Amino acid sequence: MSDAGAFFYDRPQVFDTYLERRQQATSANDTLELPIIRALLPDLMASQILDIGCGDAAIAAELLAAGAEHYTGFDSSERMITLAKKHLPADLSIELYQDFIESWPFETDAYNLILSRLAFHYVEALLPIFERIYAALQPGGEFIFSVEHPVITSHQQSLKNK
């Protein structure tokens, strides 16, 4: 677990490499994953949104512009939360926290939309997290998430074994 989540992204060299790749026009996050997430989004008017593993929370402004009332994001990486706070306008209804998925205090019936993009591969036991997410959704709320393709994670594991 020492190479996951915050412990991974808070290493300066890893963080810098991540930012470099994310800012490329061909970033897989933006060209493959984000369009699918956008297509799955419900009507966001007056929504309360929770973003699990929000990273730099770049999607927050987009969701609020689409009608969401409030965005709460959390990420285990201190560097990611610092980056998010730097680039998001202060006048938007945004709260950002540093916390781990396993220890986040999910409120009951609090959110219309819970979003998680490419974060659950850091979690060892998903069932308890999914149960807490379900309880945190308001009636009729939606949970949208993406995960890394196993080819990516298996490739990363094979590199570690060399």
N, C-alpha and C positions, 0 to 999 in steps of 0.2 A: 504494500500500500504506500510505501514511501516514495514511489515514483508516479503517483497519481494526483489528479486534481491540483490543488494549490501547491503541493510539493513539487509538482512537475512544472507548472506554468510560472511559479514564482522564482524559478532559477533564471537569472538574468539572460544567459545565452539562449535558452529555450524560448523565453518570452520574446526576445528580439527577433529570433527566427520565425516564430509564430506571426508576429506583426508584419514582418516582411512578406510572408506568404499570403496572409489575409488581405493585404493591400494590393496584391496583384489582380489585374483584370480577369485572370483565369482562375481565381480562387474557387475551389470546389464548393465551399460554403455558399458563395454568392451565385454561382452559375448552375449548380445542381440542386442543392438542398433548399435554399431560400425560396426559389419560385414554387416549389411544392408546398412549403409551409404557407406561403401567401395564398395559394389556391385553396388550402384547407381552412383558412380563417373564416369564422362566422362574422355576422354583422357585429361590429365592435361598439356601436353607439352606447355610451354610458357604462361600458364594461369596466370591471375591476380585474386587472390582469396580474398574474404571478408568473414570473419567468425564472425557472429553475436552472441554475448554471448559466446565468445571463452573459457571462464573459464581459465584453466591453459594452453591452446593452445597446448596441447600435440600432437594434430594431425598435427600441422604446419610442423614439420620436415618431417613427412611421405609424406605430399602433395608436398613439395619442392623436396624430393627425387624422387617422381613420375613424375617430370618434370615441376611443376609449377614454374613460374618465380618470383612471389612475393606473399607474404601472409600478409594480414592486418587483425588483429583481434581486437575486442573490447569487453569489458565486463564492467558491471556496478560495479563490486566488485573490490575495490582497492587491497584486499588480493589476488584475483585470478590473477590480472595483475602482481603483485609483484612476485607471484609464477611462472608465465609463464616466466618472464624475468630472473628468477634465473636458470631455467633448460633448456632454449633454447640456442643453440650455437649462439654466437655473429656474426659469419661469415655468417649466413643465411640471405636471403632477407626477413626480418620480421619487421613489424611495429605493435606495440601494444599500445592500448589506453584505458583509462578508460572513459566510456561514457554510457549513457542509450540508449536503442533501440529507444525510442521515440524521442531522441534529436540528434542522430547521423546524421552528415551532408552527406548523401548519394550523391556521385558524379554521374552525368548522364553518361551512357555508359562507365562505368569504369571497370567492372568486367566480366570475362568469367564464373566464378562460385561464387555464394553466398551460403554459408553454414550456417546453424544454427542448433545446436544440443541441444535439451532439454532446450530451452530458452523462447519460445513464451508463455508459460503458465504464465509468469510474466507480459505480456502485456495485457492491458485492451481492447484496440481497435486495432485489427489486420489489418483491411482493409487499413487504411492510411499507415501503415508500408509496407504491401504487394505492394501497389501502388508505394511507394518510392523504394522498392527493384526492382520492374519491370523496373523502369526508370534507375536504376543503372546498370542493366545488358547490356552488349554489345549484338548486334544482334546475335542470336544463343546461347547466354549464358544460363546457367542452374542455377536453384534455388533448392537446396536440403535441406530439414529440417526434424527434428523429434520433436515430442512433447511427453510429459508424457502421459501415458494411464490414462483415467479418473478414473479408480479404484484407482490408486496411489494418485491422488489429492483429491479424495473424502475421502479416508482413512485419509489423512492428515487433512482435514477439520473436520472430525468426531472426531479426537483426540483433536482438539482445542475446540470443543463444550462440552467436558467433564468437 
